[in-house]
Every structure is written in structure tokens, then in C-alpha cells.
Amino acid sequence: MQSRRAFLATGVGVAANSVATRVVAQQDAGQTLLSQADDDQAVQDLEVLLPRNRVPLSFVIDDSTCLVNMGHFCTPQFAEALPNRAEYKKPWRDWPREIPDCFVRKFGEWCAEHGVRGKYSIVPYPACVGWVDRELPGWSRQQLQESLKLVRELMVPNWDIHPEMITHTRVIDLKTGRPVEAINAGTMENSYPQEKKSVDELASYLAYALRILERCDLPCEGITTPGGFGNLVKSELSLAVDQAVRDVYSVDLPHYFKYVRTGDQSVEPVLEHLRGQDTNDPRLTVNVPAGTGDWFGGWQGDRDPEPDRYCNQEATSGRMVELIERREPAVMLCHWPGIYSNGNEAGFRAFQRIVTSLEARYGDQTIWMKLSEIGRYWTAKKLTKLRRTGKQVALDAPFAADKFTFRIMNVNGPVRFGTEMRQVCQLSGLDSGTWFQSGRDVIVCLNLPRGRSMVKVG
């Protein structure tokens, strides 16, 4: 299993634009026209901002599932497929076989108290140990059902649930439901497929995993790829995500997590395979990347955490600080065994320190969001059409998005969106249904509905 840092990739489809959307309205023969006006023209501008004018934060948890410690069970399977890799020769028998639900509860409750949101994987057939919708040998059916109930009740409200393929180890023959017979690098999901596959073939594999989670009554709007899954078929994979998630869950805006962006690379979501943009049924897949490596306890849970690489105690340095200062989504990556740290919870303590440090310095400048929420907001940010006529702003949105925030220049409140919106006295107090007078401009935050709507100012 390779670190996600090894799997950096260029985006597919429609590249994300890092510049805030500017829509300029002017009158011409009684019609409102959209144009990129010259700076010296007398114009009235609109600018779409970040949600609540805050930088999104998110926490991506890979290699999580019910009860099974993936570090313990994955290592010997990877060792058999790739016998020369040193990381697979570690003493995996000494590591706990289980990450208990009491730790899930401890983690989930602390995150809820601090508003943390993100993505939490549930591997459907974890390391071929057992099926989460049926049996996990080594645990009773009641233990499995209680574990799933905990995920539904505690994690689902604040976390996207993703399958991380089917096993995260061996490739499954969809006709038999059993691992393929050969054991080598090419028959491990982390490096599958080794040859070109069609969109339909990939979608069938993804849908197989999604249906297991559906039978567990777990909602799902996206998928996570284990390691290098789909590296040879990146464009097809993106379309397959759209096809599989729509088919199984009837989701209007599928997303996925695969890539890690480093250095100066943009970490904004990428809108891929956009089609039907001018119809009533636009379709696309949102690629939501992470912006950090995994510097907790690693996928095997045996490393010493390096929390200062995310942010130091004062939150004045580190990758998360860098992304916040760039005002781009700060999406932090970990592997679940590295948060549990084989029972000593060193990764969890490091995570708590990072969150509290960021909260102390940037609490009124950031907002925790699920991956699906970040992907949806960026889609609305890029595709919603705003037109201004005097003191009215018409919004035409192909997708709904909460906390949609935009600036209307050179006007004064009050603001109406159906009914009169509430004015806040500080920009940090901006939330859905409110507006803020910022000098000569008004900043509006609302839950954007799909379709056409109107904001009136003054």
C-alpha cells in the first residue's frame, strides 16, 4: 500500500478556476448583458465568495471500517503480493486486530463537540475478513450491527461515508464474489487495473461496493480510491463514479477522493466531465483533493505523529496554515489505524492539538465541511449564473448549495430573499439567511435553491 503522496495527478475535464467569479451587469437597449467590463467602465459588480466568507476545512479518514484494523489484516496480504517491500515485513501480528467502537465513539463525540466534518471510509469487505452487510468472522452479528448503528448515528451527520473499493486488498471477481485466484501486484486493488477498462466495467466494480453500503443503510454520495486504483484509467474512473453513485444512490452530484495536491498546486475541487450544462439535467463528477500528506501514525498505525507539519502549536506555520492563508480548501488527510496508533491513540492526540490550534487562531475565519459539501459549493460557485439589474440580483443555479455567499458592490441594505434577511454587525457572524454591510458593498449568505431565485437590495 503506497502513501497517497505518491499519487498526485493532473485534473480531468473542466479545471477549477482559482479566481473568484465576477459577473458584471450593464444596460444595453433595455437588456441586462454579462460582460468582462474594462476597469474604467462604470460597472456594478458581483463576486461569489467562499461559504460564509470562510475557508473550508475538512478531515479525510482513509482505511476505516467496522471493527477491523486494516493495518493488521492488510499487511500480510500485501506482503504476499509484493514480497520485497520492507513496509510489509513489519511485525503485524503484534498489532491489535480490532479498532474498537469505544474509540470510534470517543473520536466521533470529540469531533462533534468541535464541529469537525469530513469523510469516513467504510471498506465493505475489509481485507477479505468478512462482509459488513452480513458477517465479520471473529465478531458476533450483534457486534457488527452495533458498530454499523454507531456509524449511522454518530458519524453520518458530520461525515461523508465512502466505500474504499471492495476489499482494499484483493481484487474481487464480481461473478463469484471471491478474490481472483492469482496473487500479485496486479491483483491488488491499490494497483488495479493493469490495463485499460471501460467506464461500464469500472462502474460495475464501484457499484458492487456501493450496494453493500446501501444494504447497511449508510448514505453515500461518493467513493474513495485505495492508493493507485484507476491510475491507468483516470478519465474513465471519473465517469464511472458518476455512473455508479447515480445508479445506486440517485445522487445528483457525485464526488470522489483520490488525489493529494502539494506545493503550489491548487487544492480547489475540479469539475470533471461537465455535460448538459444548458439543460435541466446537467451532469458532472467533482474531484475533491486533499492538501496534505498523512503525517499521523500512517496506514499501519506504527509511526510517530508529526502534528507540526499540519500546524504548529500557535498555528503560525504548517501546511494547513499555508492553505488557510491562500484561502483554498484545507483538507487534511489521515489513515484510521494511524489515529488509533495501535491502541496508544497518539495520532488522535496529535489531531486534537491541531484542531484546537487552528480553532484558537482561525476559528472565525474557517468552516468545517464534508467533502460533498465542498464539492457542491464549488460546483455552485462555478456554474451558478448571476445577473444584476439595478438593485435586483437574479440567480440561476443548476445545483443547490448551502451558505452560498456573494458580494454586491456599491449598494446598501436591507436585503430580501423572499422575506427580509437578518443583518449581522460583524463579518464573522455571517451565516445562511443573513447579510453584512461592508463599506459600500453588501455581502449576502443564503441557502441557494436549485433553479431561479431573486435577491433584492435596498
C-alpha positions in Angstrom: 0.0 0.0 0.0 1.5 3.3 -1.0 1.0 6.7 0.5 -1.4 9.0 -1.3 1.5 11.4 -1.7 2.7 9.1 -4.4 -0.5 9.6 -6.4 -0.5 13.2 -7.4 -2.4 13.8 -10.6 -3.5 16.5 -13.0 -7.2 17.1 -13.1 -9.5 15.7 -15.8 -12.2 17.6 -17.5 -13.1 21.1 -16.5 -10.3 22.7 -14.5 -11.2 24.6 -11.4 -10.7 28.3 -11.6 -9.0 29.8 -8.6 -10.2 33.3 -9.2 -13.5 34.4 -7.6 -16.4 34.6 -10.1 -17.0 38.1 -11.3 -20.2 38.9 -13.1 -20.7 42.4 -14.5 -24.1 43.8 -15.5 -24.7 46.7 -17.7 -27.7 48.1 -19.5 -27.9 47.9 -23.3 -31.2 48.5 -25.1 -33.1 47.6 -22.0 -31.5 44.2 -21.7 -29.1 43.0 -19.0 -25.9 41.8 -20.5 -23.0 39.8 -19.0 -19.5 41.0 -19.8 -16.0 41.3 -18.5 -16.0 45.1 -18.3 -12.9 47.2 -18.5 -11.8 48.6 -15.3 -12.5 52.2 -16.4 -16.2 51.5 -17.2 -18.9 52.4 -14.8 -20.0 49.0 -13.7 -21.8 47.3 -10.9 -20.2 44.0 -9.9 -21.0 40.8 -8.2 -18.4 38.4 -6.7 -19.0 34.9 -5.4 -17.1 34.3 -2.2 -16.2 31.3 0.0 -19.0 29.8 2.1 -19.8 32.3 4.9 -16.7 34.1 3.5 -14.7 31.4 5.4 -12.0 28.9 4.3 -13.4 25.4 4.2 -11.6 22.8 6.4 -12.2 19.0 6.1 -10.7 15.8 7.5 -10.3 12.8 5.2 -10.1 9.4 7.0 -8.9 6.5 4.9 -8.8 2.8 5.7 -11.6 2.9 8.3 -14.3 0.3 8.5 -16.3 -1.5 11.2 -14.1 -3.1 13.9 -11.4 -4.5 11.6 -7.9 -2.9 12.0 -6.9 -2.6 8.4 -3.2 -2.2 9.3 -3.2 -5.6 10.9 -5.1 -7.5 8.3 -3.9 -5.8 5.1 -0.1 -6.1 5.8 0.3 -9.9 5.3 -1.8 -9.8 2.1 0.3 -7.0 0.6 3.4 -8.9 1.8 2.3 -11.9 -0.3 1.7 -9.8 -3.4 4.8 -7.7 -3.0 7.3 -9.7 -1.0 10.2 -7.4 -1.5 8.7 -4.3 0.1 10.2 -3.5 3.6 7.0 -2.0 5.0 5.2 -5.3 4.6 7.7 -7.1 6.7 6.8 -5.3 9.9 5.5 -7.3 13.0 1.8 -7.0 12.1 1.0 -9.9 14.4 1.8 -7.7 17.4 -0.8 -5.1 16.3 -4.4 -5.3 17.5 -6.8 -6.9 15.2 -9.6 -4.5 16.2 -10.2 -0.8 16.4 -13.0 -0.9 18.9 -16.2 1.0 18.8 -15.4 2.7 22.1 -12.6 4.5 20.2 -14.9 5.4 17.4 -17.4 6.9 19.9 -14.6 8.8 21.7 -13.3 10.2 18.4 -16.7 11.0 16.9 -18.1 12.7 20.0 -15.0 14.9 20.4 -15.2 15.9 16.7 -18.9 16.7 17.0 -18.1 19.0 20.0 -15.5 20.9 17.9 -17.6 21.0 14.7 -15.2 18.8 12.7 -16.5 17.4 9.5 -15.1 15.3 6.7 -15.0 11.9 5.1 -15.0 8.5 6.8 -14.5 5.3 4.8 -16.3 2.0 5.4 -14.5 -0.7 3.5 -17.3 -3.1 2.5 -15.3 -6.4 2.6 -12.3 -5.3 4.7 -9.2 -7.2 3.7 -11.4 -10.1 2.9 -12.2 -10.7 6.6 -16.0 -10.5 6.1 -18.8 -8.6 4.7 -20.1 -5.6 6.7 -23.7 -6.3 5.4 -23.6 -9.9 6.6 -20.8 -11.4 8.8 -17.4 -10.4 10.2 -15.8 -13.7 11.4 -14.3 -13.0 14.8 -17.1 -10.8 15.8 -20.7 -11.6 16.5 -23.5 -10.4 14.3 -24.7 -8.3 17.2 -21.3 -6.6 17.5 -21.3 -5.9 13.7 -24.9 -4.4 13.9 -24.0 -2.2 16.8 -20.9 -1.0 15.0 -23.0 0.0 12.0 -25.5 1.6 14.2 -22.8 3.7 15.8 -21.6 4.9 12.3 -25.2 5.8 11.3 -26.0 7.7 14.4 -22.7 9.3 15.4 -20.6 9.6 12.2 -23.1 10.1 9.4 -24.4 13.6 10.5 -20.9 15.1 10.2 -19.1 12.8 7.8 -19.5 11.6 4.2 -19.4 7.8 4.1 -17.4 6.3 1.2 -16.6 2.8 0.2 -12.8 2.4 -0.4 -13.3 -0.1 -3.2 -14.4 -3.5 -2.1 -11.6 -5.1 0.0 -8.7 -2.5 -0.1 -6.5 -5.6 -0.7 -7.5 -8.3 -3.2 -9.4 -7.6 -6.4 -12.8 -9.4 -6.4 -14.3 -11.4 -9.2 -17.8 -9.8 -9.5 -19.3 -13.0 -10.9 -18.3 -15.2 -7.9 -17.7 -12.6 -5.1 -14.4 -14.2 -4.3 -10.9 -12.8 -4.7 -9.3 -13.5 -8.1 -7.0 -16.6 -7.9 -3.7 -15.0 -8.8 -1.9 -13.1 -6.1 0.5 -10.4 -7.4 0.7 -6.6 -7.5 -1.8 -6.5 -10.4 -4.5 -8.3 -8.5 -4.5 -5.9 -5.6 -7.0 -3.1 -5.6 -4.3 -0.5 -5.0 -2.8 -1.0 -8.4 -5.9 -2.1 -10.4 -6.5 -2.2 -13.3 -3.2 -3.1 -15.1 -4.8 -2.5 -18.5 -7.5 -0.2 -19.9 -11.0 -0.7 -18.7 -14.2 0.8 -20.0 -16.4 3.2 -18.0 -19.0 0.4 -17.6 -16.5 -2.1 -16.3 -15.2 0.3 -13.7 -18.7 1.5 -12.8 -19.8 -2.2 -12.1 -16.9 -2.6 -9.7 -17.7 0.6 -7.9 -21.4 -0.2 -7.8 -20.7 -3.6 -6.2 -19.1 -1.8 -3.3 -21.8 0.9 -3.1 -24.6 -1.7 -2.9 -23.0 -3.3 0.2 -23.1 0.1 2.0 -26.7 0.6 0.8 -27.7 -2.6 2.4 -26.2 -1.3 5.6 -28.5 1.8 5.4 -25.5 4.0 5.0 -25.9 7.1 2.8 -23.2 7.7 0.2 -22.5 10.5 -2.3 -19.1 9.5 -3.4 -16.2 7.0 -3.3 -12.6 6.8 -2.2 -9.9 5.0 -4.3 -7.4 2.9 -2.4 -3.9 4.0 -3.4 -3.3 3.8 -7.1 -6.7 2.3 -8.1 -7.6 3.7 -11.5 -4.2 5.3 -12.2 -4.3 4.0 -15.8 -7.9 5.0 -16.4 -8.3 8.3 -14.7 -10.8 9.8 -17.1 -12.9 6.6 -17.3 -12.8 6.4 -13.5 -14.3 9.8 -13.1 -17.2 9.0 -15.4 -17.6 5.6 -13.6 -18.0 7.4 -10.3 -20.8 9.5 -11.7 -22.5 6.5 -13.2 -22.2 4.2 -10.2 -23.2 6.7 -7.5 -26.1 7.9 -9.5 -27.3 4.4 -10.2 -27.1 3.1 -6.7 -28.0 6.2 -4.6 -29.7 8.5 -7.1 -27.4 11.4 -6.1 -27.4 14.4 -8.3 -23.8 15.4 -7.8 -21.3 12.5 -7.2 -17.8 13.2 -6.0 -14.7 11.2 -5.2 -11.4 11.4 -3.3 -8.2 10.2 -4.9 -5.6 12.9 -5.3 -3.3 14.8 -3.0 -2.1 18.2 -4.0 1.2 19.5 -2.8 3.3 22.7 -3.0 1.7 25.5 -5.1 -0.8 23.2 -6.8 -4.4 24.4 -6.5 -6.4 22.4 -3.9 -9.7 23.6 -5.2 -12.2 20.9 -6.3 -12.2 20.1 -10.0 -15.4 19.8 -12.1 -14.9 16.8 -14.4 -16.8 15.7 -17.5 -19.3 18.5 -17.3 -22.1 17.9 -19.8 -25.7 19.2 -20.4 -24.8 22.5 -18.7 -27.5 24.3 -20.5 -30.2 21.7 -19.9 -32.4 20.9 -16.9 -30.2 17.9 -16.1 -26.5 18.9 -16.0 -24.1 16.2 -15.1 -20.6 16.1 -13.8 -18.2 14.5 -11.2 -16.5 16.5 -8.6 -12.9 15.6 -7.8 -12.2 16.8 -4.3 -8.5 16.6 -3.4 -6.6 16.7 -0.1 -4.0 19.2 0.5 -1.7 17.4 3.0 0.1 14.1 3.3 -0.6 11.6 6.1 1.7 12.7 9.0 -0.2 11.0 11.8 0.6 7.3 12.5 0.5 6.0 8.9 -1.7 3.3 7.4 -0.2 0.7 9.7 -0.5 2.8 12.9 3.1 2.4 13.9 4.6 5.8 13.1 5.2 8.7 15.4 2.8 11.6 14.5 4.2 14.8 13.2 1.5 17.3 14.0 3.6 20.4 13.4 3.7 19.5 9.7 -0.1 20.3 9.7 0.3 23.3 12.1 2.4 24.2 15.0 1.1 25.0 18.5 0.5 28.6 17.6 -0.9 27.9 14.2 1.7 30.2 12.6 3.2 27.6 10.3 2.5 24.2 8.7 0.6 23.0 5.6 -2.9 23.8 7.0 -1.9 27.3 7.8 -0.4 27.7 4.3 -3.7 26.6 2.7 -5.8 28.8 5.0 -3.7 31.8 4.2 -4.1 31.0 0.5 -7.9 30.9 1.1 -8.2 27.5 -0.5 -9.8 24.4 1.0 -7.6 23.0 3.7 -8.3 19.3 3.5 -6.3 17.2 6.0 -5.5 13.5 5.3 -5.0 10.5 7.7 -5.4 6.8 7.8 -7.6 5.4 10.6 -5.1 3.0 12.0 -2.7 5.9 12.4 -5.3 7.8 14.5 -5.8 4.8 16.8 -2.0 4.2 16.7 -2.3 0.5 17.6 -4.1 1.4 20.9 -2.0 4.2 22.3 -4.0 6.9 20.5 -1.0 9.1 19.8 -2.5 10.0 16.4 -5.8 11.1 18.0 -4.0 13.3 20.5 -2.0 14.9 17.7 -5.2 15.5 15.8 -6.8 17.1 18.8 -3.9 19.5 19.2 -4.1 20.5 15.5 -7.8 21.2 15.7 -7.6 23.3 18.9 -4.6 25.3 17.5 -6.4 26.1 14.3 -9.6 26.9 16.3 -7.7 29.4 18.5 -6.2 31.4 15.6 -8.6 30.8 12.7 -11.9 29.9 14.4 -13.8 32.9 13.0 -12.2 32.6 9.5 -12.8 28.9 8.8 -15.7 26.4 8.5 -15.6 22.6 8.7 -17.3 20.9 5.8 -17.8 17.4 4.4 -16.2 16.6 1.1 -19.6 16.5 -0.5 -20.4 20.0 0.8 -17.1 21.4 -0.5 -17.7 19.8 -3.9 -21.3 21.1 -4.1 -20.3 24.6 -3.1 -17.6 24.8 -5.7 -20.0 23.5 -8.3 -22.5 26.2 -7.4 -19.7 28.8 -7.4 -18.6 27.9 -10.9 -21.9 27.2 -12.6 -24.5 29.5 -11.0 -25.3 32.4 -13.2 -25.8 35.8 -11.5 -27.4 38.7 -13.3 -27.9 42.1 -11.8 -30.5 44.7 -12.8 -30.2 47.8 -10.6 -30.8 46.6 -7.1 -32.0 43.1 -8.0 -29.8 40.1 -8.4 -31.2 37.1 -10.3 -29.6 33.7 -9.6 -29.9 30.7 -11.9 -28.4 27.7 -10.1 -28.1 24.2 -11.7 -27.4 22.8 -8.2 -28.5 23.8 -4.7 -25.8 24.8 -2.2 -26.0 25.9 1.5 -24.3 29.0 2.8 -23.8 30.4 -0.7 -22.1 33.8 -0.2 -21.6 36.7 -2.6 -20.8 40.4 -2.7 -23.0 43.0 -4.3 -20.9 46.1 -4.8 -22.0 49.8 -4.4 -25.3 49.2 -2.6 -26.8 49.5 0.9 -29.1 47.1 2.6 -31.6 45.9 3.7 -31.7 42.6 1.7 -34.7 40.5 0.9 -34.6 36.9 -0.3 -38.3 36.0 -0.3 -38.5 37.6 3.2 -36.3 40.2 4.7 -32.9 38.8 5.7 -31.2 39.5 9.1 -28.3 41.9 9.2 -25.2 41.0 11.2 -22.9 43.5 12.8 -19.7 41.5 12.2 -18.5 39.7 9.1 -17.6 36.7 11.3 -21.4 36.4 12.2 -22.4 35.8 8.6 -24.4 32.6 8.1 -27.3 31.4 6.0 -30.2 34.0 5.9 -28.0 37.0 6.9 -26.2 39.9 5.2 -23.4 42.3 6.2 -22.8 45.8 5.1 -19.1 46.0 4.2 -18.4 49.7 3.4 -20.2 50.4 0.2 -20.9 46.7 -0.5 -23.3 44.2 0.8 -22.3 40.6 1.5 -25.2 38.1 1.3 -25.2 34.5 2.6 -28.2 32.2 1.8 -29.1 28.6 1.2 -29.2 28.6 -2.6 -32.0 26.6 -4.1 -31.8 24.8 -7.4 -33.3 26.8 -10.2 -34.1 30.5 -10.4 -34.3 32.9 -7.4 -34.1 36.6 -6.7 -32.3 38.8 -4.2 -33.5 42.4 -3.7 -31.3 45.1 -2.1 -32.3 48.5 -0.6 
